[in-house]
Amino acid sequence: MKNFSIWIVLLLISNQLFAQREVKVHNRDRRKDIELITDSGRIVMRLSDSTPLHRDNFIKLVKQHYYDGILFHRVISKFMIQAGDPKSKLAKKGEELGNGGLPYTIPAEIVPSLFHRKGVLAAARMGDNVNPNRESSASQFYIVQGKTYTPASLDSVETFRLKGYKIPQANREIYQTIGGAPHLDRSYTIFGEVIQGLEIVDKIASTKTSGKEGGDRPLEDIHIVKMRLIRRSYEL
């Protein structure tokens, strides 16, 4: 009986994986937005056509309901909120997360015109020391909350974090007024942005966490209840 039960579990897993492989992304899917329902409220995101590999991969995972039930496992106030670790669905309180994911990566699609202003959606990844091509995690993503910068602090970011790269003036103005995370520019793939619900991003980012030593996990779980494609109500 025990062996039979194990066989049933393996069969169910196999069927699930097979079903995931059958999901296709259609042109009509690419003309829709992403609705993200969380414990804290509703966020709507629009994906970028400038990063088609990331766009289509994210749409595929949404259609598979991959993100339903996943936690925002890493939250840093004035920086970003991160999710996408499948291990978080069954994680115990206090368990450090962030190492889970799918068994493939996505080639970097770092587009100079896309920068880390508040509200952008970007792909998490392993560090340059083990990932020199800056390939993205297939499932883990972050949404930037960020902070506002002074001209002097942006000069410092250019010198010490961006190795002399000059942030375009238009981007500098946004970093000074709306805010963001300029030190990440040109290093991570941005593939979308929040078009509704920035106040929910702020709310999630303000939650109390375990701190750096505990992986910055919220002390109270914040779930992605569900994520789905929805019809666009307007064009940007």
C-alpha positions in Angstrom: 0.0 0.0 0.0 2.9 2.4 0.8 4.5 1.8 -2.5 1.2 2.3 -4.3 0.7 5.7 -2.5 4.2 6.8 -3.5 3.4 5.8 -7.1 0.2 7.9 -7.0 2.1 11.0 -5.8 4.7 10.6 -8.5 2.0 10.2 -11.1 0.3 13.4 -9.9 3.5 15.3 -10.0 4.2 14.0 -13.5 0.8 15.0 -14.7 1.2 18.5 -13.3 4.6 19.0 -15.0 3.1 17.7 -18.3 0.2 20.1 -17.9 2.6 23.0 -17.4 4.5 22.1 -20.5 1.2 22.3 -22.5 0.5 25.9 -21.6 1.0 28.2 -24.6 1.3 32.0 -24.8 -1.0 33.5 -27.4 -0.9 37.0 -29.0 -4.0 37.9 -27.1 -2.3 37.1 -23.8 0.4 39.7 -24.6 -2.2 42.4 -24.9 -3.4 41.8 -21.3 -2.3 43.1 -17.9 -1.5 41.1 -14.8 -3.7 41.3 -11.7 -1.9 40.4 -8.5 -4.2 39.9 -5.5 -2.4 39.9 -2.2 -3.3 39.8 1.5 -2.6 43.5 1.5 -4.6 44.5 -1.6 -4.6 44.6 -5.4 -1.8 45.4 -7.8 -2.0 45.6 -11.6 1.1 45.3 -13.7 1.8 45.8 -17.4 4.6 43.7 -19.0 7.1 45.2 -21.5 7.3 44.2 -25.1 11.0 45.2 -25.0 11.8 42.0 -23.0 9.8 39.3 -24.8 11.5 36.3 -23.2 10.7 37.5 -19.7 7.2 38.7 -20.7 6.2 35.3 -22.2 7.7 33.3 -19.4 5.8 35.4 -16.8 2.6 35.1 -18.7 3.1 31.3 -18.9 3.6 31.0 -15.2 0.6 33.2 -14.5 -1.6 31.0 -16.7 -0.3 27.9 -14.9 -1.3 29.5 -11.6 2.3 29.1 -10.5 2.2 32.1 -8.2 -1.1 31.5 -6.5 -0.3 31.0 -2.8 3.3 32.1 -2.9 4.7 34.5 -0.3 6.5 37.8 -0.6 9.4 36.2 1.1 11.9 39.1 1.1 10.9 42.7 1.9 13.2 45.6 2.4 11.7 49.0 3.1 12.7 51.8 0.7 14.1 49.2 -1.6 11.9 46.4 -3.0 9.5 43.5 -2.3 10.4 40.0 -3.7 8.4 36.8 -4.4 8.5 33.7 -6.6 10.1 31.0 -4.4 7.8 28.0 -4.7 9.1 26.7 -1.4 7.3 29.5 0.3 3.9 27.9 -0.2 4.5 25.4 2.5 7.1 27.3 4.5 7.1 27.3 8.3 7.2 30.5 10.3 10.7 31.9 10.5 12.1 29.6 7.8 14.5 31.5 5.6 13.5 31.5 1.9 14.8 32.6 -1.4 16.6 29.6 -2.8 13.7 27.9 -4.6 12.8 28.2 -8.2 12.4 26.5 -11.5 15.2 24.4 -13.2 16.0 26.9 -15.9 17.1 30.5 -16.3 16.2 33.3 -18.8 18.8 35.1 -20.9 19.3 38.6 -19.8 17.3 41.3 -21.6 18.8 44.4 -20.1 17.4 47.3 -22.0 19.0 50.7 -21.4 15.8 52.7 -21.7 14.2 50.7 -18.8 15.5 51.8 -15.4 14.7 51.1 -11.7 12.2 53.8 -11.0 9.6 53.1 -8.3 7.1 50.5 -9.4 9.1 48.6 -12.0 8.9 44.8 -12.1 12.2 43.0 -12.6 13.7 39.5 -12.4 15.8 38.4 -9.5 19.0 36.4 -10.3 22.2 34.9 -8.9 25.2 37.2 -8.4 27.8 38.1 -11.1 30.4 35.8 -9.5 28.4 32.7 -10.4 26.3 34.2 -13.1 28.5 36.5 -15.3 25.9 36.6 -18.1 23.3 37.9 -15.6 20.7 35.3 -16.5 17.4 35.7 -14.6 15.6 33.4 -12.3 12.7 31.8 -14.1 10.2 32.5 -11.3 11.6 35.0 -8.7 10.8 38.7 -9.3 10.9 41.9 -7.4 8.9 45.2 -7.5 10.9 48.3 -6.7 9.7 50.7 -3.9 12.9 52.6 -3.7 13.5 56.0 -2.2 14.2 59.5 -3.5 17.7 60.8 -4.1 19.5 64.1 -4.0 21.7 65.1 -6.9 24.8 64.5 -4.7 23.6 61.0 -3.7 23.0 60.1 -7.4 26.6 61.3 -8.2 27.8 58.9 -5.5 25.8 56.0 -7.0 27.3 56.8 -10.4 30.8 56.7 -9.0 30.7 53.8 -6.6 27.9 51.6 -7.7 27.6 52.1 -11.4 31.3 52.4 -12.0 31.2 55.8 -13.7 28.0 55.3 -15.8 26.2 58.6 -16.1 22.5 58.3 -15.3 20.5 60.2 -18.0 19.1 63.6 -16.8 15.5 62.5 -17.4 16.1 59.5 -15.2 17.8 61.6 -12.5 14.8 63.8 -12.3 12.5 60.8 -11.7 14.9 59.4 -9.1 14.8 62.8 -7.3 11.0 63.1 -7.4 9.3 59.6 -7.7 12.3 57.6 -6.4 13.6 54.1 -7.2 16.8 52.0 -6.9 19.4 53.5 -9.4 22.2 51.3 -8.2 20.5 48.3 -9.9 20.4 49.9 -13.3 22.1 48.0 -16.2 22.5 44.9 -14.0 19.0 43.3 -13.8 16.3 42.7 -16.4 13.3 44.9 -16.0 10.2 43.5 -17.7 7.2 45.4 -16.6 5.8 48.0 -14.2 3.0 48.6 -11.7 0.2 50.7 -13.3 -2.2 50.4 -10.3 -1.6 49.8 -6.7 1.7 51.5 -5.8 0.2 52.2 -2.4 -0.1 48.4 -1.9 3.6 48.1 -2.7 4.3 50.7 -0.1 2.1 48.9 2.4 3.9 45.6 1.9 7.3 47.2 2.0 6.5 48.8 5.4 5.8 45.5 7.1 8.0 44.3 9.9 10.6 41.7 8.9 13.2 39.4 10.4 16.0 41.7 9.2 19.0 40.9 7.1 20.1 38.1 9.3 16.8 36.3 8.9 16.6 36.9 5.1 14.3 39.9 5.4 11.2 37.7 5.6 8.0 39.4 6.8 7.1 38.4 10.4 3.5 38.0 9.2 3.1 36.1 6.0 2.0 38.1 2.9 0.5 35.9 0.3 -0.1 36.3 -3.4 -3.6 35.0 -3.2 -3.9 34.7 -7.0 -2.4 36.2 -10.1 -4.2 36.3 -13.5 -4.4 37.9 -16.8 -7.0 40.7 -17.2 -8.3 42.9 -20.0 -6.5 46.2 -20.3 -8.7 49.1 -19.3 -6.5 51.7 -20.9 -3.3 52.2 -22.8 -0.3 54.0 -21.4 
